[in-house]
C-alpha cells in the first residue's frame, strides 16, 4: 500500500480501502476549506489514521468543524460532528477549569495546602504542604511510577475501583500500594507529569463542593454551553456515538478495547468535536464561550501563565495550570495532548488571537501521527488570518 495514495478528488482519498471525505461546516471561503481538507486527507493517509475530527474556535464561538474517515471501519460508520472520541489527557484541562471555578467562588486559593480538605493523610516528605497550584502544575512531588507499574486500567469497560479508594491505597500513610515510587521530590521543587495528581484534584473538587466534580461540570459548564455529547465514562457514551480505538499491530490497523481507569479526572472524558471545541474556546477567549462566562478572565490568565519549573522536559517551553506550552511551527503556543491505546488528541490555544483548535483521531500515537497532527494543527491555526 502506498504511504501517500493519489487524491481521488479534492475531498476524497483511499486509505487501506477506506474512503475518506470531509464533512460538515466551515465558515470560510471554499478555497481555504478545500486546501485544509486536502492537507488533512494527505496527512491521514501518511499516518494511516482511520478517523479524525477537527474544530476551530474564534472569539468564543465555533468557526468550523470538519470530520474525516471512519469511527468504525468494520461497520463503515463514519465520523460525524456528534461522534464521541476518548479525549484522554486533554481531560485535564476540563478538570483544571472546574478547580478554577472553585477559586473564582472563593472556596479555595491556588496556594492553599490541600491536606485540610482530605479525609486521609498523604505519606511523603512534606506532603502536607502540597498546594492546588502544585497539583495543577505537576510539581506536587507525586509520581506515577508505581501507578504504571501496577497498571490500574481495565479493558473494555470503566474501572470498578472508586477514585477515593485508589488515592487512599496509593497516597495514604497506610495505603496498600504505598511504596518508594509514589513520591519523587519535595512539593514545589521539580516537574513530574502526574495522573495521580489530577486524580487527587478530581477527588478534592468533589469534596470541597460537596458534589461530584463530574456533576459540577455537567451542570455548570456543559449545560450552559449546550454540550450534548460529552461524558465522563465509557458507560455514559451512547454505543452509536462511540469511536472505535485502533492500534498498529504487526503492521496492520487493528481495533483495540477502550480502557477504563479509576482516576477519571486525569483522562477519561469522551467528547464530540463540537463540544470539545467549545471547551477549548473558553481558554482561548478569556473564559467566555458561546456568550457564557464560565470562569473569570483572571482564572484563564492563571491557567495560561507559563512557568519553567526544574525538571521541565526539553520538548516543553512552559507549564501552566494543566495547559502546557511548546512550539508549533516555531511559535510557542499553549496546548495539551492526550494519548491512550487507540486514541491521540491535541488542543491548542492562542489567546492573543482568541483562537483555539481541537484535533481528535482514533489511532494510537506514533511519530508519524504526531507529525501529521502538528502539520494539521499549524494549518488550522492559520484559518481566517
QUIQUI-V379111 format. One record per pair of residues at least 24 apart in sequence whose ideal C-beta (glycine too) atoms are under 7 Angstrom apart, sorted by the first residue. I is the first residue (numbers start at 0). GAP is how many residues later the second one is. If there is no record, write none. Layout:
BEGIN
I:GAP
I:GAP
END
This chain:
BEGIN
2:43
3:38
3:41
3:42
4:40
6:31
6:34
9:24
9:27
9:28
10:26
12:28
12:32
14:29
14:30
14:33
15:32
15:237
17:32
17:51
17:52
17:55
19:24
19:48
19:49
21:44
21:46
22:44
23:41
23:42
23:43
23:57
24:39
24:40
25:38
25:40
26:36
26:37
27:36
27:355
27:356
31:351
35:343
35:344
35:347
36:29
38:337
38:340
39:26
39:28
39:336
40:27
42:329
42:332
42:333
43:24
43:25
43:328
45:322
45:326
46:319
46:321
46:322
46:325
47:205
47:315
48:312
48:314
48:320
49:196
49:203
49:312
49:313
50:28
50:192
50:310
50:311
51:27
51:307
51:308
51:309
52:26
52:30
52:32
52:220
52:307
53:219
53:305
53:322
53:326
54:218
54:219
54:221
54:222
54:302
54:303
55:301
55:324
55:327
56:220
56:223
56:224
56:227
56:298
56:299
57:296
57:297
57:326
58:226
58:295
59:221
59:225
59:228
59:229
59:230
60:220
60:229
61:212
61:215
61:216
62:320
62:321
64:208
64:209
64:212
66:206
70:172
70:173
71:172
78:164
80:191
80:192
80:193
81:147
81:159
81:190
82:158
82:160
82:189
83:145
83:147
83:153
83:157
83:158
83:159
83:186
83:187
83:188
84:158
84:185
84:186
84:258
84:260
84:275
84:277
85:159
85:172
85:184
85:254
85:257
86:182
86:183
86:184
86:189
86:251
86:258
86:273
87:179
87:250
87:251
87:252
87:255
87:257
88:177
88:178
88:247
88:248
88:249
88:250
89:246
89:248
89:255
89:257
90:174
90:175
90:176
90:177
90:178
91:106
91:174
91:175
91:230
91:244
92:190
92:229
92:230
92:243
92:254
93:123
93:175
93:185
94:103
94:106
94:107
94:170
95:40
95:207
95:225
95:226
96:124
96:185
96:197
96:198
97:107
97:115
97:118
97:119
98:33
98:37
98:102
98:106
99:195
99:199
99:203
100:119
100:194
101:103
101:106
101:107
102:196
103:191
103:192
103:195
106:101
107:24
107:100
109:192
113:90
116:87
116:90
116:91
119:48
119:52
120:51
120:52
121:49
121:50
122:48
122:49
122:50
122:55
123:59
124:58
124:61
125:60
125:61
126:56
126:60
128:58
129:57
133:53
133:54
134:62
134:65
134:66
135:65
135:185
135:186
136:170
136:172
136:182
136:184
137:53
137:54
137:55
137:56
137:59
137:181
138:49
138:51
138:52
138:170
139:47
139:54
139:57
140:42
140:43
140:44
140:45
140:46
141:41
141:52
141:54
141:55
142:38
142:39
142:40
142:41
142:49
142:51
143:50
143:51
143:52
144:36
145:31
145:33
145:35
145:36
146:48
146:49
148:32
149:27
151:109
151:110
152:106
152:107
152:108
153:105
153:106
154:102
154:104
155:101
155:102
156:77
156:103
157:75
157:76
157:77
157:102
158:101
158:102
158:103
160:101
161:100
162:36
162:39
162:40
162:99
162:100
162:101
163:39
165:33
165:96
165:97
166:32
166:33
166:36
169:26
188:121
189:119
189:120
189:121
190:118
190:119
190:120
190:121
190:128
191:119
194:68
194:71
194:72
195:67
197:65
197:67
197:68
198:64
198:66
198:67
200:64
201:62
201:63
212:52
220:73
223:68
224:53
224:64
224:65
224:67
225:64
226:48
226:51
228:42
228:43
228:46
229:39
229:40
229:41
229:45
230:39
231:32
231:36
231:37
232:31
232:35
233:24
233:26
236:33
242:119
243:118
244:96
244:97
244:98
244:117
245:96
245:116
245:117
246:94
246:95
246:117
247:116
247:118
255:85
255:86
258:81
258:82
266:71
266:73
272:85
272:87
275:82
275:84
276:81
279:67
279:69
279:76
279:77
279:78
280:75
282:40
282:66
282:73
283:65
283:66
283:67
283:70
283:71
283:72
284:69
303:30
303:47
327:46
327:49
327:50
327:53
328:49
338:26
343:25
343:29
345:27
345:31
347:29
347:33
349:31
354:26
356:24
END
